[in-house]
Amino acid sequence: MRYLAEVVISLKPVVNDPQGLTVRAGLHQLGFAEVSEVRVGKHISVEVDGDSEAGARQRVAEMCEKLLRNPVIEDYRIELRPSREASPAPAAPPA
């Protein structure tokens, strides 16, 4: 079965986020004074084949541990769901 994994990678809470501070300052300048904190992260979509949801989740976690995140400064969260199979291309109209 094919699964779609949505991986959200964010800085650990103890790590300073200069990009988040810049975004917050920009929002304040645009009149969004109610914004108190902004943290900037990454969103990665991965389609993966697996025999089970648990197996697919484990493989995506291994990807995160080995490549997708920096374990010193970043955490990650995986949301996994069955992938919609690609629709076949529409047939060409008759000539």
C-alpha beads as a LAMMPS data file, in Angstrom:
LAMMPS data file: protein, C-alpha beads

95 atoms
94 bonds

1 atom types
1 bond types

-500.0 500.0 xlo xhi
-500.0 500.0 ylo yhi
-500.0 500.0 zlo zhi

Masses

1 110.0

Atoms # bond

1 1 1 0.000 0.000 0.000
2 1 1 1.159 3.548 -0.645
3 1 1 1.153 6.115 2.163
4 1 1 1.575 9.875 2.193
5 1 1 3.752 11.088 5.036
6 1 1 3.619 14.755 5.953
7 1 1 6.756 15.537 7.954
8 1 1 6.922 18.760 9.946
9 1 1 10.409 19.679 11.125
10 1 1 10.765 22.437 13.696
11 1 1 13.519 23.898 15.804
12 1 1 13.698 22.590 19.353
13 1 1 12.167 25.059 21.840
14 1 1 15.575 25.941 23.343
15 1 1 17.045 26.912 19.943
16 1 1 16.898 30.563 18.878
17 1 1 14.925 31.153 15.676
18 1 1 16.245 34.290 13.926
19 1 1 14.013 33.679 10.901
20 1 1 10.978 33.484 13.202
21 1 1 11.989 36.770 14.857
22 1 1 12.270 38.430 11.435
23 1 1 8.834 37.154 10.395
24 1 1 7.318 38.338 13.687
25 1 1 8.848 41.814 13.214
26 1 1 7.473 41.949 9.671
27 1 1 4.001 40.970 10.865
28 1 1 4.144 43.678 13.536
29 1 1 5.126 46.250 10.890
30 1 1 2.116 45.162 8.834
31 1 1 -0.226 45.808 11.745
32 1 1 -0.496 42.320 13.249
33 1 1 0.493 43.423 16.751
34 1 1 -1.302 40.463 18.335
35 1 1 1.413 38.054 17.110
36 1 1 3.561 37.175 20.104
37 1 1 5.805 34.440 18.725
38 1 1 6.685 32.898 15.351
39 1 1 8.687 29.723 14.792
40 1 1 9.711 28.794 11.257
41 1 1 10.149 25.177 10.190
42 1 1 10.056 22.855 7.209
43 1 1 7.273 20.773 5.686
44 1 1 8.212 17.708 3.635
45 1 1 5.775 15.384 1.827
46 1 1 6.967 11.841 1.171
47 1 1 5.048 9.064 -0.600
48 1 1 6.226 5.685 0.583
49 1 1 5.171 2.105 -0.089
50 1 1 4.753 -0.203 2.874
51 1 1 3.085 -3.387 4.025
52 1 1 1.545 -1.615 7.033
53 1 1 1.059 1.859 8.444
54 1 1 3.445 1.065 11.296
55 1 1 6.111 -0.113 8.865
56 1 1 5.738 2.955 6.652
57 1 1 5.880 5.247 9.704
58 1 1 9.061 3.513 10.891
59 1 1 10.742 3.984 7.508
60 1 1 9.849 7.686 7.415
61 1 1 11.184 8.071 10.972
62 1 1 14.446 6.491 9.800
63 1 1 14.570 9.028 6.939
64 1 1 14.150 11.839 9.462
65 1 1 16.869 10.454 11.718
66 1 1 19.353 9.912 8.880
67 1 1 18.776 12.893 6.579
68 1 1 15.711 15.097 6.882
69 1 1 16.414 16.737 10.236
70 1 1 19.384 17.884 12.281
71 1 1 19.027 15.941 15.556
72 1 1 20.992 18.537 17.525
73 1 1 18.587 21.424 16.888
74 1 1 15.414 20.020 15.265
75 1 1 12.428 17.876 16.240
76 1 1 9.965 16.286 13.829
77 1 1 6.371 15.108 13.657
78 1 1 4.986 12.603 11.133
79 1 1 1.377 12.545 9.942
80 1 1 0.672 9.473 7.857
81 1 1 -2.361 8.542 5.779
82 1 1 -3.129 6.315 2.815
83 1 1 -2.149 8.020 -0.423
84 1 1 -4.649 8.583 -3.177
85 1 1 -3.509 6.553 -6.115
86 1 1 -2.615 8.684 -9.079
87 1 1 -5.507 9.040 -11.459
88 1 1 -4.890 7.691 -14.953
89 1 1 -4.313 10.331 -17.581
90 1 1 -7.509 11.298 -19.404
91 1 1 -7.988 9.665 -22.763
92 1 1 -7.214 11.812 -25.762
93 1 1 -10.300 13.011 -27.633
94 1 1 -10.931 11.283 -30.960
95 1 1 -9.383 13.033 -33.928

Bonds

1 1 1 2
2 1 2 3
3 1 3 4
4 1 4 5
5 1 5 6
6 1 6 7
7 1 7 8
8 1 8 9
9 1 9 10
10 1 10 11
11 1 11 12
12 1 12 13
13 1 13 14
14 1 14 15
15 1 15 16
16 1 16 17
17 1 17 18
18 1 18 19
19 1 19 20
20 1 20 21
21 1 21 22
22 1 22 23
23 1 23 24
24 1 24 25
25 1 25 26
26 1 26 27
27 1 27 28
28 1 28 29
29 1 29 30
30 1 30 31
31 1 31 32
32 1 32 33
33 1 33 34
34 1 34 35
35 1 35 36
36 1 36 37
37 1 37 38
38 1 38 39
39 1 39 40
40 1 40 41
41 1 41 42
42 1 42 43
43 1 43 44
44 1 44 45
45 1 45 46
46 1 46 47
47 1 47 48
48 1 48 49
49 1 49 50
50 1 50 51
51 1 51 52
52 1 52 53
53 1 53 54
54 1 54 55
55 1 55 56
56 1 56 57
57 1 57 58
58 1 58 59
59 1 59 60
60 1 60 61
61 1 61 62
62 1 62 63
63 1 63 64
64 1 64 65
65 1 65 66
66 1 66 67
67 1 67 68
68 1 68 69
69 1 69 70
70 1 70 71
71 1 71 72
72 1 72 73
73 1 73 74
74 1 74 75
75 1 75 76
76 1 76 77
77 1 77 78
78 1 78 79
79 1 79 80
80 1 80 81
81 1 81 82
82 1 82 83
83 1 83 84
84 1 84 85
85 1 85 86
86 1 86 87
87 1 87 88
88 1 88 89
89 1 89 90
90 1 90 91
91 1 91 92
92 1 92 93
93 1 93 94
94 1 94 95
